[in-house]
């Protein structure tokens, strides 16, 4: 039988470690999108200067549209943070949202006429972050389910 690299820990310690990582991931995502939403709606000119190095003209409302999308991310990630221990499927909701955003930042980095070094580095990194965290949350959901199956429970509080 193949041993896990965490086999030196008892199941309870591993389970709590996994729960801590999941919670930390969701807290990070909530804070990340809170910063984005706040920045876009309170200082759009600063947004354009940091990422594109030019004064921004959001007369089409596209940046605010992005901000509204990030507000939806913030809402559902906040719900997931609150509910995931009782309803682990919320991890899949967040994973799907992150994976739906994997091409957006990379696309901006590739097609924008004006881009700062910050944008050239951090926009592709944002796409990579979405891939990594999306896959991690799917794996975390699977691990939570496997732990619940080993314990003979559904993984949902109060349901055997």
Secondary structure, DSSP 4 states (H G I P E B T S, - for coil): -PPPTTTTS-HHHHHHHHHHHHHHHHHHHHHHHHHHHHHHHH-HHHHHHHHHSS----TT-HHHHHHHHHHHHHHHHHHHHHHTTT-TTHHHHHHHHHHTTTTHHHHHHHH-SS--HHHHHHHHHHHHHHHHHHHHHHHHHHHHHHHHHHHTS-SSTT--
